[in-house]
């Protein structure tokens, strides 16, 4: 944990405090996950999915440099991707926003200190009418050459439109973490989500509400030397989530939310979980905005929206 704290501090100190600055943080706790330390399949043993408690969150800092350039850096912990440290530079052309930069996966596997990759995000919009965003993150390097090597990948496509007081979007997102655990065993953790999201807001009202509903596919594969020694645990779940964000002042914004599995079922050899078991994730977030002279907090919030990690 001390290593993670040092990474967070270094990431934030790299940002020039002379310009407007936004600090964002979040913490999440949930049990809709496989045990990413397991070395054998649950389904192969004839067992049902029971969930594993995991935590996640992020801490980031972002600022706008001039009228069309922004910079962000931070740390993210995710149940699939594990640890990610990122830095991004953003360019705003009005109808198009592009952010790009390296990311690093520190201390994600025994014997491996660091992996690196590139993150790219493009957002196109006609304000008040329609918008879309496209994101791709992938580890670069030699791949899985030896035990301890791992690859982190994330992709997202989002398309939406505005109606009075509501922003509606459809989102497809996937994450994967491929880890060469031994010379004859590679584990692959994957999450794929299809969802609809509705963000409600009203002018001069200090809070917003987000509702999301969709389907999540969770998978953990154990890839052996042959197909006979390869096993897959796979779970499907119908997801419903609710989040509210409250603006207490020009400086402080707080968000709190949760999402749960309305129904979860095993796919293939994995047994379905007991209907009495609740599977959910709860999260809370805090954002602090420190505007530079002449800037407004609202301007700074909009400039950093594309720099934050995407929701799960």
Secondary structure as the mmCIF struct_conf table of DSSP 4:
data_model
#
loop_
_struct_conf.conf_type_id
_struct_conf.id
_struct_conf.beg_label_comp_id
_struct_conf.beg_label_asym_id
_struct_conf.beg_label_seq_id
_struct_conf.end_label_comp_id
_struct_conf.end_label_asym_id
_struct_conf.end_label_seq_id
HELX_RH_AL_P HELX_RH_AL_P1 UNK A 2 UNK A 13
TURN_TY1_P TURN_TY1_P1 UNK A 14 UNK A 14
BEND BEND1 UNK A 15 UNK A 15
TURN_TY1_P TURN_TY1_P2 UNK A 17 UNK A 18
BEND BEND2 UNK A 19 UNK A 19
STRN STRN1 UNK A 21 UNK A 30
BEND BEND3 UNK A 33 UNK A 33
TURN_TY1_P TURN_TY1_P3 UNK A 36 UNK A 37
BEND BEND4 UNK A 40 UNK A 40
TURN_TY1_P TURN_TY1_P4 UNK A 42 UNK A 46
HELX_LH_PP_P HELX_LH_PP_P1 UNK A 47 UNK A 47
STRN STRN2 UNK A 48 UNK A 48
HELX_LH_PP_P HELX_LH_PP_P2 UNK A 49 UNK A 49
STRN STRN3 UNK A 54 UNK A 65
TURN_TY1_P TURN_TY1_P5 UNK A 66 UNK A 68
STRN STRN4 UNK A 69 UNK A 78
TURN_TY1_P TURN_TY1_P6 UNK A 79 UNK A 81
STRN STRN5 UNK A 82 UNK A 92
BEND BEND5 UNK A 94 UNK A 95
STRN STRN6 UNK A 96 UNK A 104
TURN_TY1_P TURN_TY1_P7 UNK A 106 UNK A 107
STRN STRN7 UNK A 109 UNK A 109
TURN_TY1_P TURN_TY1_P8 UNK A 110 UNK A 111
STRN STRN8 UNK A 112 UNK A 112
STRN STRN9 UNK A 116 UNK A 126
TURN_TY1_P TURN_TY1_P9 UNK A 127 UNK A 129
STRN STRN10 UNK A 130 UNK A 140
BEND BEND6 UNK A 141 UNK A 142
BEND BEND7 UNK A 144 UNK A 144
BEND BEND8 UNK A 146 UNK A 146
TURN_TY1_P TURN_TY1_P10 UNK A 147 UNK A 148
STRN STRN11 UNK A 150 UNK A 163
TURN_TY1_P TURN_TY1_P11 UNK A 164 UNK A 165
STRN STRN12 UNK A 166 UNK A 182
TURN_TY1_P TURN_TY1_P12 UNK A 183 UNK A 184
STRN STRN13 UNK A 185 UNK A 200
TURN_TY1_P TURN_TY1_P13 UNK A 203 UNK A 204
BEND BEND9 UNK A 206 UNK A 206
STRN STRN14 UNK A 207 UNK A 223
BEND BEND10 UNK A 225 UNK A 226
HELX_RH_3T_P HELX_RH_3T_P1 UNK A 227 UNK A 229
STRN STRN15 UNK A 231 UNK A 247
BEND BEND11 UNK A 249 UNK A 251
STRN STRN16 UNK A 252 UNK A 267
TURN_TY1_P TURN_TY1_P14 UNK A 268 UNK A 269
BEND BEND12 UNK A 270 UNK A 270
STRN STRN17 UNK A 271 UNK A 271
HELX_LH_PP_P HELX_LH_PP_P3 UNK A 272 UNK A 274
TURN_TY1_P TURN_TY1_P15 UNK A 275 UNK A 276
STRN STRN18 UNK A 280 UNK A 290
HELX_LH_PP_P HELX_LH_PP_P4 UNK A 291 UNK A 292
TURN_TY1_P TURN_TY1_P16 UNK A 293 UNK A 294
HELX_RH_AL_P HELX_RH_AL_P2 UNK A 297 UNK A 304
HELX_RH_3T_P HELX_RH_3T_P2 UNK A 305 UNK A 307
BEND BEND13 UNK A 308 UNK A 308
HELX_LH_PP_P HELX_LH_PP_P5 UNK A 309 UNK A 311
#
